[in-house]
Amino acid sequence: MIFDNKSFSTISKTAKIIGVQSHVLRFWEKKFFSINPKKSLSGRRYYSSKDIKILLRIKKLLYEEGFTIKGAVNFIDKKNDVTTESINSALNIKINKITNLLKEGTKLIKKNIY
């Protein structure tokens, strides 16, 4: 399967491509730091072609090769060079986004109260 590097798929389309249900993708997203779908402001997930390739590999490890979740996490994260530093960097980015959203929300609330 060939994927365009600039294309993104919704969770339902991605689930169809991978051959699992959407809740499985959400679960894997929590376990594998290599999967990083973009999210719209409304929280809708958009998976890149890179995410889809990783998801296909995860499915193969779990369903065909008999890996446990923990074993697959170790295998995928080592293969994709996910280090503690990169995990912390990703977490810091998410924390900064949350902080900015909270600040914007607070400004809107103050603006509408006064």
C-alpha positions as CSV (number, residue, x, y, z in Angstrom):
1,M,0.0,0.0,0.0
2,I,1.4,3.4,-1.0
3,F,0.6,6.5,1.1
4,D,1.2,10.1,0.3
5,N,3.4,11.7,2.9
6,K,1.1,14.8,3.0
7,S,-2.2,12.9,3.3
8,F,-4.1,12.3,6.5
9,S,-6.8,9.9,7.3
10,T,-9.6,10.1,9.9
11,I,-9.7,7.5,12.6
12,S,-12.5,5.6,11.0
13,K,-10.7,5.4,7.6
14,T,-7.5,4.5,9.3
15,A,-9.3,1.7,11.3
16,K,-10.6,0.3,8.0
17,I,-7.1,0.4,6.5
18,I,-5.5,-1.3,9.5
19,G,-8.4,-3.8,10.0
20,V,-9.2,-3.0,13.6
21,Q,-11.9,-1.0,15.4
22,S,-11.4,2.7,16.2
23,H,-11.2,2.0,20.0
24,V,-8.2,-0.2,19.3
25,L,-6.4,2.7,17.6
26,R,-7.1,5.0,20.5
27,F,-5.7,2.3,22.9
28,W,-2.6,1.8,20.9
29,E,-2.1,5.6,20.7
30,K,-1.9,5.7,24.5
31,K,0.7,2.8,24.6
32,F,2.9,3.7,21.6
33,F,4.6,7.0,21.7
34,S,5.5,6.6,18.0
35,I,1.9,7.0,17.0
36,N,1.1,10.7,17.0
37,P,-2.0,11.6,15.1
38,K,-2.8,15.3,14.6
39,K,-5.9,16.5,16.4
40,S,-8.3,19.2,15.3
41,L,-9.6,21.7,17.8
42,S,-12.7,19.5,18.2
43,G,-10.4,16.5,19.1
44,R,-10.9,14.7,15.8
45,R,-7.8,12.5,15.0
46,Y,-6.0,12.6,11.7
47,Y,-3.4,9.9,11.1
48,S,-0.5,10.5,8.8
49,S,0.9,7.9,6.4
50,K,3.8,7.4,8.8
51,D,1.3,6.7,11.6
52,I,-0.5,4.2,9.4
53,K,2.7,2.4,8.5
54,I,3.6,2.1,12.3
55,L,0.0,0.9,13.0
56,L,0.3,-1.8,10.4
57,R,3.5,-3.0,11.9
58,I,2.0,-3.0,15.4
59,K,-0.9,-5.1,14.2
60,K,1.5,-7.5,12.6
61,L,3.5,-7.8,15.8
62,L,0.5,-8.3,18.0
63,Y,-1.8,-10.4,15.7
64,E,0.7,-12.4,13.6
65,E,3.9,-12.6,15.5
66,G,2.4,-13.1,19.0
67,F,4.0,-10.1,20.7
68,T,2.5,-8.8,23.9
69,I,1.6,-5.1,24.1
70,K,4.7,-4.5,26.3
71,G,6.9,-6.4,23.9
72,A,5.5,-4.6,20.9
73,V,6.0,-1.2,22.6
74,N,9.6,-2.0,23.3
75,F,10.2,-3.2,19.8
76,I,8.5,-0.3,18.0
77,D,9.9,2.4,20.3
78,K,13.4,1.1,20.0
79,K,13.1,0.7,16.2
80,N,11.8,4.3,15.9
81,D,14.5,5.6,18.4
82,V,12.0,6.9,20.8
83,T,14.1,8.0,23.8
84,T,13.1,9.4,27.1
85,E,14.3,12.8,25.8
86,S,11.9,12.6,22.8
87,I,9.0,11.4,25.0
88,N,9.6,14.3,27.4
89,S,9.8,16.7,24.4
90,A,6.4,15.4,23.1
91,L,4.9,15.7,26.6
92,N,6.3,19.3,27.0
93,I,4.7,20.2,23.6
94,K,1.4,18.9,24.8
95,I,1.7,20.6,28.2
96,N,2.5,23.9,26.4
97,K,-0.6,23.5,24.1
98,I,-2.8,22.8,27.2
99,T,-1.4,25.8,29.0
100,N,-1.9,28.1,26.1
101,L,-5.5,26.8,25.7
102,L,-6.2,27.4,29.4
103,K,-4.8,31.0,29.1
104,E,-6.9,31.7,26.1
105,G,-10.0,30.3,27.9
106,T,-9.3,32.4,30.9
107,K,-9.0,35.5,28.8
108,L,-12.3,34.8,27.1
109,I,-14.0,34.2,30.4
110,K,-12.6,37.4,31.9
111,K,-13.6,39.3,28.7
112,N,-17.2,38.0,28.9
113,I,-17.6,38.5,32.7
114,Y,-16.5,42.1,32.8
